[in-house]
Amino acid sequence: MASTVPNAQALEARYGSTHRKDRWWVEPLVTGSGLLIFVIYSTISAMLLGGGSADDPMVAYYTEGHTYLSPFFEPLIHPDWLPVWISPALFILWAPLGFRTTCYYYRKTYYRAYFLSPPGCAVREPAGSYSGESTFPLIIQNIHRWFMYVAIVFVPILFVGAYKSFWHDGEFGIGIGSIILTLNAVFLTMYTIGCHSLRHWVAGGLNQFSRTPFRRLRYRLWEIFTVANEQHRRWAWTSLIWVGLSDLYVRLVANDVLTDFNTWGNF
Ligand code: FES
């Protein structure tokens, strides 16, 4: 009679098989779900202009007196000739979206969670061979460096937005929203300067360090960026969750669902 117990070789070859005893599937499940929630929320929020008044759809993402602007719309690009139903977020979000989707950390996350390739370390994947990201289509991921150049530009822009959040109708003050938007700029900065491509760009790939121009400055920057780089996963999640919460907060305040406590008198 044929045995119903798979032999060791068959088990090795079966998709999803592993000798791991821990709950290796928890991480891809949690991170995959978290990413999915963010993508759904940010897509809806970026497209959703409703909730403000019919005359002024901008109220959906901008508080009265232009104190708080949702980071999804920072910097605000909405020329007069553009129909109001076209969301200004469309001009912005491609950059952080491209930066994040090609990020080394997020690649690992969605390769595991969505493509199950592999589902986890030492867990059998379906592919019989492996060419990594050296061939089409995944070679496109190398565009990450170019998105990194664009993402750097957003760092000062977000700080300018945070600075503006301390002003309401020309009067300096502070509100819960100011704190939220400032932290958002800080978290996104930590995520950006921890980028592997950025760290390599400032001081990596050097053949002869002693002959490198600005070597001390570059080495110093490399040291600073390394601090953020070592916690890249943490900053990736902190900044992702926080930017979503920041948008939600501004949206709720702008639509009078929440009250912002501040020194100007609540609004
Ligand atoms: S590697 Fe994650 S942002 Fe560049």
Boltz pocket constraint, residues with backbone or C-beta under 6 A from the ligand:
constraints:
  - pocket:
      binder: B
      contacts: [[A, 99], [A, 102], [A, 103], [A, 104], [A, 105], [A, 106], [A, 144], [A, 148], [A, 191], [A, 192], [A, 194], [A, 195], [A, 196], [A, 197], [A, 198], [A, 232]]
      max_distance: 6.0
